Amino acid sequence: MSMSFPVTAFVAVIALFVITEALVVRDVNSSIFGNTHGFTNSKITQSAGGNAICLEGTVSVTTAAYSTNILYTGPFDNQAATELFVELAQVNSDTVNKTNGGSTTVTGTYNIFSRLCMPADATLAANVETVQFLSHGSTADHTYWDLAQGYSYVDTAAAAGYATFSYDRLGTGQSDHPDPIQTVQVELQARIAHTLLLYLRTPQVIGFIFKHYVGVGHAFGSGLTQGVTAQYPTDFNAVILTGTSTNFTSWTTGLVSMALQIANTEPSKRFADLANGYLSTAPVPQAFQFAYYRYPYFDQSIFNAQFATRETVSLGEILTLTDVYVPSANFTGPVDVVLGQNDFLFCGGDCTYPTDFSALVQPALYPSALGVSQHFLVPNCGHAINTHLAAPQAFAQMLAFLAANGY
């Protein structure tokens, strides 16, 4: 179910963001960020390679969305969690339908960790026209876009003159963690993304309006971006979808391979205070590798760091995931699809068989796309594109796509 919520629900949201002082100062002789209004607990940081200066902190988002009344109260322990995924993966599974108790609504105010990055080069910063809105995938957080020097899309984009806005999805990282079953679902995630975009488009908040807005997602973040374009086709001028396809035949196998467990049972105790409906991949490197990587085409230190800091996914997101994977019939911007050639989750490990799966996305999901739409298979690369040695090839293609469309 993907439905448009009444516009009046957002009047109060815009009012929250009316701020009288400019956030970003474009005077090349001063700091890029004139003040930190709009962010609480804010600080100025650098990207991994130093190409970007970033303002990060918490943004308060008040919003409302349709949701599903999920008829499930567990899992009570990891055996119950495992059984749920066995039933999800079994032949002719009816688990999603069986747990769907109908439509309801959810409203609330949520603290979302956000990070706005501008080029560190003063001349580039003074001429920024395009901001890329970055949405991460499941069991990741905003750091997926800025992993390390050489593996940072934030760095690469800043060096090319782009601003980026990344955030921790509700229920991940430093953002709030409400009820993981009834609240943290995909419709609310799409609504929060849309509201953050309203925030970016409000001149009283950031001091100026970017000329172009590009949605960039990875995996579930691509589905989320797709969901935004389906409901709000004018939110983005262009979209870049990475780590996704229209082929879901291997998705449940990949999901089961993660050996998802109740996050608060993770040995590191990082998630000790979370409710049982928050899940994380098992503390076994092989499970992490199976779903996300193609051996040996990655740096072991990057793998180790990602494994040690893997994040959560909510059960509510898993059970409502298909709500955002719907065609965006009214979106008319260009579309870029970037897929690891050996992505297991969306291609079964070979995205060329029996055809190039990256080529199927735009015609199927964006039939009205105009401009120069493109697709690209990243060689020797699994699902987590940014963590592979071939990441720079993916980044270069993404920026070339934007340039080809005048962004």
C-alpha positions as CSV (number, residue, x, y, z in Angstrom):
1,M,0.0,0.0,0.0
2,S,1.4,3.4,-1.0
3,M,-1.0,6.3,-0.4
4,S,-0.7,10.0,-0.3
5,F,-1.3,11.5,3.1
6,P,-3.2,14.8,3.4
7,V,-1.1,17.8,2.7
8,T,-2.4,19.5,5.8
9,A,-0.5,17.0,7.9
10,F,2.7,18.9,7.0
11,V,1.7,22.5,7.7
12,A,3.0,22.2,11.3
13,V,6.2,20.6,10.0
14,I,7.0,23.6,7.8
15,A,6.3,25.9,10.7
16,L,8.9,24.0,12.8
17,F,11.6,24.8,10.3
18,V,11.1,28.5,9.9
19,I,14.3,30.0,11.2
20,T,15.4,33.6,10.8
21,E,19.2,33.1,10.4
22,A,21.0,31.5,7.5
23,L,22.6,28.1,8.1
24,V,25.0,28.1,5.2
25,V,27.1,31.1,4.4
26,R,28.5,31.2,0.9
27,D,31.1,33.9,1.5
28,V,34.3,32.1,0.5
29,N,36.2,34.2,3.0
30,S,34.3,32.8,6.0
31,S,33.3,29.4,7.4
32,I,31.0,27.4,5.1
33,F,28.5,27.1,7.9
34,G,27.6,30.4,9.4
35,N,25.6,28.8,12.3
36,T,24.1,25.5,13.3
37,H,20.4,26.5,13.7
38,G,18.1,23.6,12.7
39,F,20.5,21.0,14.2
40,T,20.6,20.2,17.9
41,N,23.8,18.7,19.5
42,S,25.5,19.9,16.3
43,K,29.2,19.9,15.4
44,I,31.4,20.5,12.4
45,T,33.3,17.5,11.0
46,Q,35.2,16.5,7.9
47,S,34.6,13.7,5.5
48,A,36.9,10.7,5.6
49,G,39.3,12.1,2.9
50,G,38.9,15.8,3.9
51,N,37.1,16.9,0.7
52,A,34.0,17.9,2.5
53,I,33.1,20.0,5.6
54,C,30.0,18.7,7.3
55,L,27.5,20.0,9.8
56,E,26.0,17.1,11.7
57,G,23.5,16.8,14.5
58,T,19.9,16.0,15.2
59,V,16.9,17.3,13.2
60,S,13.5,17.1,14.8
61,V,10.9,15.8,12.4
62,T,7.1,15.8,13.1
63,T,5.1,13.9,10.6
64,A,2.3,11.4,10.1
65,A,2.0,8.3,7.8
66,Y,-0.2,5.4,7.0
67,S,1.0,2.2,8.6
68,T,0.1,-1.5,8.9
69,N,-1.4,-3.0,12.0
70,I,1.0,-5.9,12.3
71,L,-0.5,-8.9,14.0
72,Y,2.7,-10.1,15.6
73,T,4.0,-9.4,19.1
74,G,7.3,-11.3,19.2
75,P,10.0,-12.4,18.7
76,F,10.5,-13.5,22.3
77,D,13.9,-15.1,21.7
78,N,16.2,-15.9,18.9
79,Q,14.6,-19.3,18.2
80,A,11.3,-17.5,17.7
81,A,13.0,-15.0,15.4
82,T,14.6,-17.8,13.4
83,E,11.2,-19.5,13.0
84,L,9.7,-16.3,11.7
85,F,12.3,-16.2,8.9
86,V,11.9,-19.9,8.1
87,E,8.2,-19.2,7.6
88,L,9.0,-16.1,5.5
89,A,11.3,-18.1,3.3
90,Q,9.3,-21.2,2.9
91,V,7.5,-22.2,-0.3
92,N,4.2,-20.3,-0.8
93,S,4.7,-18.3,2.4
94,D,1.7,-16.4,3.6
95,T,3.5,-14.8,6.6
96,V,3.2,-11.2,5.3
97,N,-0.5,-11.5,4.5
98,K,-1.2,-13.4,7.7
99,T,0.4,-10.7,9.9
100,N,-1.4,-7.8,8.0
101,G,-4.1,-6.5,10.3
102,G,-5.1,-3.7,8.0
103,S,-4.3,0.0,7.6
104,T,-3.9,2.5,10.5
105,T,-1.9,5.7,11.0
106,V,1.1,6.7,13.0
107,T,2.1,10.2,14.1
108,G,5.0,11.5,16.1
109,T,8.0,13.6,16.4
110,Y,11.3,11.8,15.8
111,N,14.9,12.9,16.2
112,I,16.8,12.1,13.1
113,F,20.6,12.2,13.0
114,S,21.5,14.2,9.9
115,R,24.7,15.4,8.1
116,L,24.9,18.1,5.5
117,C,28.3,18.2,3.8
118,M,29.6,20.9,1.5
119,P,32.9,21.0,-0.5
120,A,35.8,22.0,1.6
121,D,37.2,24.0,-1.3
122,A,35.7,27.5,-0.9
123,T,35.3,28.1,-4.6
124,L,33.4,24.9,-5.1
125,A,31.3,25.5,-2.0
126,A,30.4,29.0,-3.3
127,N,29.0,27.5,-6.5
128,V,27.1,24.4,-5.3
129,E,23.8,24.0,-7.1
130,T,23.0,20.3,-6.5
131,V,22.5,18.4,-3.2
132,Q,22.4,14.6,-3.2
133,F,20.0,13.1,-0.7
134,L,21.7,9.9,0.5
135,S,19.6,7.0,2.0
136,H,21.4,4.0,3.3
137,G,20.3,0.3,3.4
138,S,19.4,-2.1,6.0
139,T,21.9,-3.0,8.8
140,A,23.8,0.1,7.8
141,D,23.7,3.8,8.8
142,H,24.8,7.2,7.3
143,T,28.5,6.2,7.4
144,Y,27.9,3.8,4.4
145,W,28.4,6.9,2.3
146,D,31.6,8.0,4.0
147,L,33.5,4.9,5.0
148,A,37.1,5.7,4.7
149,Q,39.4,7.6,2.4
150,G,39.0,6.0,-1.1
151,Y,35.6,4.5,-0.1
152,S,33.7,7.8,0.5
153,Y,31.0,8.9,-1.9
154,V,30.7,12.1,0.2
155,D,34.3,12.8,-0.6
156,T,34.0,12.0,-4.3
157,A,30.8,14.1,-4.7
158,A,32.4,17.1,-2.8
159,A,35.4,17.0,-5.0
160,A,33.1,17.3,-8.0
161,G,31.3,20.3,-6.5
162,Y,28.2,18.6,-4.9
163,A,26.6,18.9,-1.5
164,T,25.4,15.8,0.2
165,F,22.8,15.2,2.9
166,S,22.9,11.8,4.7
167,Y,21.0,10.6,7.7
168,D,20.4,7.7,10.0
169,R,17.1,6.2,9.1
170,L,14.5,6.0,12.0
171,G,15.5,3.0,14.1
172,T,19.2,3.0,13.1
173,G,22.4,4.7,14.3
174,Q,22.0,7.9,16.3
175,S,18.3,8.4,15.4
176,D,15.4,7.6,17.6
177,H,14.4,3.9,18.1
178,P,10.6,3.8,18.6
179,D,8.4,0.6,18.4
180,P,10.2,-1.6,15.8
181,I,7.0,-3.4,14.7
182,Q,4.1,-0.9,14.7
183,T,6.0,2.3,14.2
184,V,9.2,1.7,12.2
185,Q,7.7,0.7,8.9
186,V,8.5,1.7,5.3
187,E,5.7,4.2,4.8
188,L,6.9,6.3,7.8
189,Q,10.4,6.1,6.5
190,A,9.3,7.5,3.2
191,R,7.4,10.2,5.0
192,I,10.4,11.2,7.0
193,A,12.6,11.4,3.9
194,H,10.0,13.6,2.2
195,T,9.8,15.9,5.3
196,L,13.6,16.1,5.4
197,L,13.5,17.2,1.8
198,L,11.0,19.9,2.7
199,Y,13.5,21.0,5.2
200,L,16.2,21.2,2.6
201,R,14.0,23.2,0.4
202,T,13.1,25.8,3.0
203,P,15.3,29.0,2.5
204,Q,14.7,30.2,6.1
205,V,16.4,27.0,7.3
206,I,19.5,26.7,5.2
207,G,20.0,30.3,3.9
208,F,19.6,29.4,0.3
209,I,17.8,26.9,-1.9
210,F,19.7,24.3,-3.9
211,K,18.8,24.3,-7.6
212,H,18.7,20.6,-8.0
213,Y,17.8,17.7,-5.7
214,V,19.0,14.2,-6.5
215,G,17.8,11.1,-4.6
216,V,20.6,8.5,-4.1
217,G,19.8,5.2,-2.3
218,H,21.4,1.9,-1.6
219,A,19.5,-1.4,-1.2
220,F,16.5,-0.6,1.1
221,G,17.5,3.1,0.7
222,S,16.9,2.7,-3.1
223,G,13.5,1.2,-2.3
224,L,12.9,4.2,0.0
225,T,13.9,6.6,-2.7
226,Q,11.6,4.8,-5.1
227,G,8.8,5.1,-2.6
228,V,9.3,8.8,-2.3
229,T,9.2,9.3,-6.1
230,A,6.0,7.3,-6.3
231,Q,4.2,9.5,-3.8
232,Y,6.0,12.8,-4.4
233,P,7.2,12.7,-8.0
234,T,8.6,16.3,-7.9
235,D,10.7,15.8,-4.8
236,F,13.8,14.9,-6.9
237,N,15.1,16.1,-10.2
238,A,16.9,12.8,-10.7
239,V,17.5,9.5,-8.9
240,I,20.4,7.1,-8.6
241,L,19.4,3.6,-7.3
242,T,22.3,1.4,-6.2
243,G,22.2,-2.2,-5.0
244,T,18.7,-2.9,-6.3
245,S,16.8,-4.6,-9.1
246,T,13.4,-5.9,-10.0
247,N,14.5,-9.5,-9.3
248,F,13.6,-10.7,-5.9
249,T,14.0,-14.5,-6.5
250,S,17.1,-14.7,-4.3
251,W,16.1,-12.0,-1.8
252,T,14.7,-14.4,0.8
253,T,17.8,-16.7,0.5
254,G,20.0,-13.7,1.1
255,L,17.9,-12.5,4.0
256,V,18.1,-15.9,5.6
257,S,21.8,-16.1,5.0
258,M,22.3,-13.0,7.3
259,A,21.1,-15.2,10.2
260,L,19.3,-12.2,11.6
261,Q,19.0,-12.2,15.4
262,I,17.5,-10.0,18.1
263,A,19.9,-7.1,18.2
264,N,19.9,-6.8,22.0
265,T,21.5,-10.3,22.2
266,E,24.5,-9.1,20.1
267,P,27.6,-9.9,22.2
268,S,29.0,-6.4,22.0
269,K,25.9,-5.1,23.9
270,R,25.8,-2.1,21.6
271,F,22.0,-2.7,21.2
272,A,21.3,-3.8,24.8
273,D,18.5,-1.2,25.3
274,L,16.6,-1.9,22.1
275,A,13.3,-3.8,21.9
276,N,13.2,-7.3,20.5
277,G,11.8,-6.3,17.1
278,Y,15.1,-4.7,16.2
279,L,17.3,-7.2,14.4
280,S,21.0,-7.4,13.4
281,T,23.0,-9.8,11.4
282,A,24.6,-12.7,13.4
283,P,28.0,-12.0,14.9
284,V,29.5,-14.4,12.3
285,P,31.6,-12.9,9.5
286,Q,30.5,-15.6,7.0
287,A,26.8,-14.5,7.3
288,F,27.9,-10.9,6.7
289,Q,30.0,-11.8,3.8
290,F,27.4,-14.1,2.1
291,A,24.8,-11.3,1.8
292,Y,27.0,-8.3,1.1
293,Y,30.4,-9.2,-0.4
294,R,32.1,-10.8,-3.3
295,Y,35.4,-12.4,-2.3
296,P,38.2,-11.5,-2.7
297,Y,37.3,-8.1,-4.2
298,F,37.3,-6.1,-1.0
299,D,39.8,-4.6,1.5
300,Q,39.8,-6.8,4.6
301,S,40.2,-3.7,6.9
302,I,37.0,-2.2,5.4
303,F,35.2,-5.5,5.8
304,N,36.3,-5.8,9.5
305,A,35.2,-2.3,10.3
306,Q,31.8,-2.7,8.7
307,F,31.3,-6.0,10.4
308,A,32.2,-4.5,13.8
309,T,29.8,-1.6,13.3
310,R,26.9,-3.3,11.5
311,E,23.5,-1.8,12.4
312,T,19.9,-2.8,12.8
313,V,16.8,-3.4,10.7
314,S,13.3,-3.4,12.2
315,L,10.8,-6.2,11.9
316,G,8.2,-3.7,10.8
317,E,10.4,-2.7,7.8
318,I,10.8,-6.3,6.7
319,L,7.1,-7.1,6.9
320,T,6.1,-3.9,5.0
321,L,9.0,-3.8,2.6
322,T,6.9,-4.3,-0.6
323,D,4.9,-1.1,0.1
324,V,7.6,1.0,-1.5
325,Y,8.6,-1.2,-4.4
326,V,5.9,0.2,-6.7
327,P,6.2,1.9,-10.1
328,S,6.8,5.7,-10.0
329,A,4.6,6.4,-13.0
330,N,4.6,10.2,-12.7
331,F,8.3,10.7,-12.1
332,T,9.8,12.3,-15.2
333,G,13.5,12.8,-14.2
334,P,16.4,10.7,-15.4
335,V,17.2,7.4,-13.6
336,D,20.5,5.7,-13.0
337,V,20.8,2.1,-11.7
338,V,24.1,0.9,-10.4
339,L,24.3,-2.8,-9.4
340,G,27.2,-4.9,-8.3
341,Q,27.6,-7.5,-11.0
342,N,27.7,-10.3,-8.3
343,D,25.0,-8.9,-6.1
344,F,23.4,-12.0,-4.4
345,L,20.4,-10.4,-2.8
346,F,19.0,-8.9,-6.1
347,C,20.6,-11.2,-8.8
348,G,21.4,-14.5,-7.1
349,G,25.1,-13.7,-7.6
350,D,25.2,-13.1,-11.3
351,C,23.5,-9.9,-12.6
352,T,24.2,-10.8,-16.2
353,Y,22.1,-14.0,-16.2
354,P,19.9,-14.5,-18.0
355,T,20.1,-10.7,-18.8
356,D,21.5,-7.5,-17.5
357,F,19.3,-6.9,-14.4
358,S,20.4,-3.3,-14.1
359,A,18.8,-2.5,-17.5
360,L,15.3,-3.7,-16.4
361,V,14.7,-1.3,-13.5
362,Q,14.0,2.0,-15.3
363,P,11.5,0.6,-17.9
364,A,9.7,-1.3,-15.2
365,L,9.6,1.2,-12.4
366,Y,10.1,4.6,-14.1
367,P,8.2,4.4,-17.4
368,S,7.9,8.2,-17.7
369,A,11.6,8.9,-17.1
370,L,13.1,11.5,-19.4
371,G,16.6,12.8,-19.9
372,V,19.6,10.5,-20.1
373,S,18.8,7.4,-18.0
374,Q,21.7,5.0,-17.5
375,H,22.5,1.7,-15.9
376,F,25.8,0.1,-14.9
377,L,27.0,-3.2,-13.6
378,V,30.0,-2.8,-11.3
379,P,32.5,-5.6,-12.0
380,N,33.8,-7.9,-9.3
381,C,31.4,-6.4,-6.8
382,G,28.7,-7.8,-4.4
383,H,25.8,-6.0,-2.8
384,A,27.6,-3.5,-0.6
385,I,29.0,-1.5,-3.5
386,N,30.8,1.2,-1.5
387,T,32.8,-1.3,0.5
388,H,34.4,-3.0,-2.6
389,L,37.6,-2.2,-4.4
390,A,35.5,-1.3,-7.4
391,A,33.7,1.5,-5.5
392,P,35.6,4.3,-7.3
393,Q,34.2,2.9,-10.6
394,A,30.7,3.1,-9.3
395,F,31.2,6.6,-8.0
396,A,32.7,7.8,-11.3
397,Q,29.7,6.4,-13.2
398,M,27.2,8.1,-10.9
399,L,28.8,11.5,-11.2
400,A,29.1,11.0,-15.0
401,F,25.3,10.3,-15.1
402,L,24.6,13.6,-13.2
403,A,26.9,15.5,-15.6
404,A,25.2,14.0,-18.6
405,N,21.9,15.4,-17.4
406,G,23.2,18.8,-16.5
407,Y,23.4,18.5,-12.7
